[in-house]
Amino acid sequence: MADTGNKRAPLRTRRPPVGASPGTLIADPAARRSELRLILISPQKYETIDNASIDDLNTHCEKWPVVWLDCTGLANIPLIEEIGRIFNLHPLALEDVVNTGQRPKVDFYEDHAFVVMRMIDDVASHRYEQISLFFGGKFVVTFQEREGDPFDPVRKRIAAALPNRLRSRGADYLAYALIDAIVDSYFPPIEAASELVDGIEDEMLNTPHKHQMRQLHELRRDANVLKGVLWPMRDALATLIRNDVPFVTAETKIFFNDTLDHSLRLIELVENQRDMLTGLIEMHLSLTQARTNDVISYLTIVSVIFMPLTFLVGVWGMNFDPASSPWNMPELKAYYGYPMSLVFMALIAAGLVAFFKWKKWL
């Protein structure tokens, strides 16, 4: 969020053709190639299979207490359908997986839950990525649009030495850890944006510039997008806590409640940032207007000072002949007339400046 010079990627939702059967899966032509990573988890050990296949799923899934299948790329529709068949995933949920751009939400089915989250995929380009997560009694399945996610700390915790909470608890706790990582990934860019706003404020108080207004407007637009993501994310987490389903334990709900607190904190940060940006935009307009008024005031004062001087020069510049009449500007024949006129005009200008300072107009 800190870089406001790049073009933002639009947030688009793909939909199946009008009249298509519910659960129809149609891949985005720009979708990445699908790759699988399978992590097999038990309290005593774990195993990671990169570039896993459907055969690996059929061979290992029934032998381990918890399995985590991570699918990166949504181009291979037959593969996604086969994953849905193996884990008995609802077809309507799979349709939401491939039709990216969904609103963050939670849906409950008979033996599993479906969670849609959004992650800041690229801070520089302000691009968001949909992460779809299924979890049931013994499995967690995640679908990502592209490579790159905030799950490396979770993978390291799984690989850490015993005792290991992620390996000793069920799939619901693993789902909590992944969702918590997604929520916490919002803190660094939001905090970076707050530091940028503070820097713009300090710079603006010294000297307001036009480019600051553009930065402020783009940052406020980013904050509005974040607000549109975080509020439904908060509602989804609240839904996870409220519903009683057998595959989410009461103890795991306590951890989900902590993640909900994190989402509320994020919303507060974004709301405070939006308020501050709105105030800075108004302050920038006020400072710019005040600077314009100062310039106009100085120009007016200079004009007022030169008005009597211009009048005197105009009067003395008229072509009168003092020889024809004593009323025709006899001062034109004065020996010290020119320096005396300059001194007289200087005294008028100095008197006007002193008057303006006495009135505190300067």
GILINGI-V583550 format. One record per residue. N is the residue number from 1. SS is DSSP state (H for helix, E for strand, C for the rest). BURIAL is I if it has 24 or more other ideal C-beta (glycine too) atoms within 12 Angstrom, else O. Layout:
# GILINGI-V583550
N;SS;BURIAL
N;SS;BURIAL
This chain:
# GILINGI-V583550
1;C;I
2;C;I
3;C;O
4;C;I
5;C;O
6;C;O
7;C;O
8;C;O
9;C;O
10;C;O
11;C;O
12;C;O
13;C;O
14;C;I
15;C;O
16;C;O
17;C;O
18;C;O
19;C;O
20;C;O
21;C;O
22;C;O
23;C;O
24;C;O
25;C;I
26;C;I
27;C;I
28;C;I
29;C;O
30;C;O
31;C;I
32;C;O
33;C;O
34;C;I
35;E;I
36;E;I
37;E;I
38;E;I
39;E;I
40;E;I
41;E;I
42;C;O
43;C;O
44;C;O
45;C;O
46;E;I
47;E;I
48;E;I
49;E;I
50;E;O
51;C;O
52;C;I
53;C;O
54;H;I
55;H;O
56;H;I
57;H;I
58;H;O
59;H;O
60;H;I
61;H;I
62;H;O
63;H;O
64;C;I
65;C;I
66;E;I
67;E;I
68;E;I
69;E;I
70;E;I
71;E;I
72;E;I
73;C;I
74;C;I
75;C;I
76;C;I
77;H;I
78;H;O
79;H;I
80;H;I
81;H;I
82;H;I
83;H;I
84;H;I
85;H;O
86;H;I
87;H;I
88;C;O
89;C;I
90;C;I
91;H;O
92;H;O
93;H;I
94;H;I
95;H;I
96;H;I
97;H;I
98;H;I
99;C;I
100;C;I
101;C;I
102;C;I
103;C;I
104;C;I
105;E;I
106;E;I
107;E;I
108;E;I
109;C;I
110;C;O
111;C;O
112;E;I
113;E;I
114;E;I
115;E;I
116;E;I
117;E;I
118;E;I
119;E;I
120;E;I
121;E;I
122;E;O
123;C;I
124;C;O
125;C;O
126;C;I
127;E;I
128;E;I
129;E;I
130;E;I
131;E;I
132;E;I
133;E;I
134;E;I
135;E;I
136;E;I
137;C;I
138;C;I
139;E;I
140;E;I
141;E;I
142;E;I
143;E;I
144;E;I
145;C;I
146;C;I
147;C;O
148;C;O
149;C;I
150;C;I
151;C;I
152;H;O
153;H;O
154;H;I
155;H;I
156;H;O
157;H;I
158;H;I
159;H;O
160;C;O
161;C;O
162;C;O
163;C;O
164;C;I
165;H;O
166;H;I
167;H;I
168;H;O
169;C;I
170;C;I
171;H;I
172;H;I
173;H;I
174;H;I
175;H;I
176;H;I
177;H;I
178;H;I
179;H;I
180;H;I
181;H;I
182;H;I
183;H;I
184;H;I
185;H;I
186;H;I
187;H;I
188;H;O
189;H;I
190;H;I
191;H;O
192;H;I
193;H;I
194;H;I
195;H;O
196;H;I
197;H;I
198;H;O
199;H;O
200;H;I
201;H;I
202;H;O
203;H;O
204;H;I
205;H;O
206;H;O
207;C;O
208;C;I
209;C;O
210;H;O
211;H;O
212;H;I
213;H;I
214;H;O
215;H;I
216;H;I
217;H;O
218;H;I
219;H;I
220;H;I
221;H;O
222;H;I
223;H;I
224;H;I
225;H;I
226;H;I
227;H;I
228;H;O
229;H;I
230;H;I
231;H;I
232;H;I
233;H;I
234;H;I
235;H;O
236;H;I
237;H;I
238;H;O
239;H;I
240;H;I
241;H;I
242;H;O
243;C;O
244;C;O
245;C;I
246;C;O
247;C;I
248;C;I
249;C;O
250;H;O
251;H;O
252;H;I
253;H;I
254;H;O
255;H;I
256;H;I
257;H;O
258;H;O
259;H;I
260;H;I
261;H;O
262;H;I
263;H;I
264;H;O
265;H;O
266;H;I
267;H;I
268;H;O
269;H;I
270;H;I
271;H;O
272;H;O
273;H;I
274;H;I
275;H;O
276;H;I
277;H;I
278;H;O
279;H;O
280;H;I
281;H;I
282;H;O
283;H;O
284;H;I
285;H;O
286;H;O
287;H;I
288;H;O
289;H;O
290;H;O
291;H;O
292;H;O
293;H;O
294;H;O
295;H;O
296;H;O
297;H;O
298;H;O
299;H;O
300;H;O
301;H;O
302;H;O
303;H;O
304;H;I
305;H;I
306;H;O
307;H;O
308;H;O
309;H;I
310;H;O
311;H;O
312;H;O
313;H;O
314;H;O
315;H;O
316;H;O
317;C;O
318;C;O
319;C;O
320;C;O
321;C;O
322;C;O
323;C;O
324;C;O
325;C;O
326;C;O
327;C;O
328;C;O
329;C;O
330;H;O
331;H;O
332;H;O
333;H;O
334;C;O
335;C;O
336;C;O
337;H;O
338;H;O
339;H;O
340;H;O
341;H;O
342;H;O
343;H;O
344;H;O
345;H;I
346;H;O
347;H;O
348;H;I
349;H;I
350;H;O
351;H;O
352;H;I
353;H;O
354;H;O
355;H;O
356;H;O
357;H;O
358;H;O
359;C;O
360;C;O
361;C;O
362;C;O
